[in-house]
């Protein structure tokens, strides 16, 4: 079942944000600088839930279960220190206008 879900890029695609992770965090993502690439399905062509064996998807599946994140495709793919991670859009800390201009 390969199909892209989002027809437009995520508004933060190509930007840097911080992550707010509340689940057990073995990758130390909470507060990390995250380079957003785009929605996962736009990067890979299908839902993260169909990404068998993909380390980023497996880690996200475990973390999202512990954090009780919605089971949906409102997730983005990005990198922390060059390593790929999936984050739910609710975990993205959007810089305020004041932070963006300072």
N, C-alpha and C positions, 0 to 999 in steps of 0.2 A: 504494500500500500504506500507507494511513493507519490506524494503530492505536496506541493508548496501551499502553505496556508495563508501567509501574508503576501499581499500583492504590492505593498509599499515598504520601503526600508523603515527600520525603527528610527524614531526621531533622533536618537542619540548615536546612530551608526557613525563610526569614525571618530567618536569623541571619547574622552577619558572621564571616568566617574569613579566614585568609591563604592564599595560594596558594604551592605549592612546584613550580615549573616547571623541568624539567631540559633541555628541548629548546632549540634556537635560539629566542630570546624577543624578537622585534622589538617586541612590544607592552609589553614590560617588566612582565610579569605576575608574575614570581618575587618573592615577598614582598609582593605587592600585597594591599590590603584588598579583599575580595570579598564582595558582598552576594548570598547564595544565594537565588534565587527558588524553584526546585524542580527535579526531574528535567526534562530537556529535553522528553521525550515528554509529560509532564504539562502543560507550558507550551504546546507546539505541537500535540499530538495524534498525533505520530508520531516515528519514529527520526530522529536527527540525520543519519543516512546517506541519508535521502530528502529532505533540505532543499536542493533544487537552488537555487543562486544565493544562498543565505543567507550573508552575510559571516561571521557567527560560526561557522557550520558549515564553511565553506571554510577559515577560519583554523585551526579545531580539527583538521580532517582533515590539514592539512600538519604542524601541530605534533605531533599524535599519532603520525604516521608517523616523524618524526625521533626522538621520545622512545620509540618502540616501546611505546606504551601499548596495552592490550588493545583489539581491535576489538569493542566491545560497546556496550550502551546504558546503562552505569552512568556517565552523565554528567549534570551539572547545568548549568542556565543561571543566570547571575547577572551582576552589573555591577561594573565597576571604574571609579570616577569617572564614573558615568552611562553608560558604554559596555558593551554586552552582549558576553559571552564565554561559551563552553562550556568546562567543566573536567571532567576525569575525576575520579571520587570519590577516587582515589588521590593526586590533587594538592591536596586540601583539607587544610589544617593545622588540625586540631581543637584548640581551646584546652583546656588541661588544667583540671581543677577549680580548681586554685590560681590560674591566670590568670583564670578566669571570675569568681572572687570578689574579685580585687584591683582 
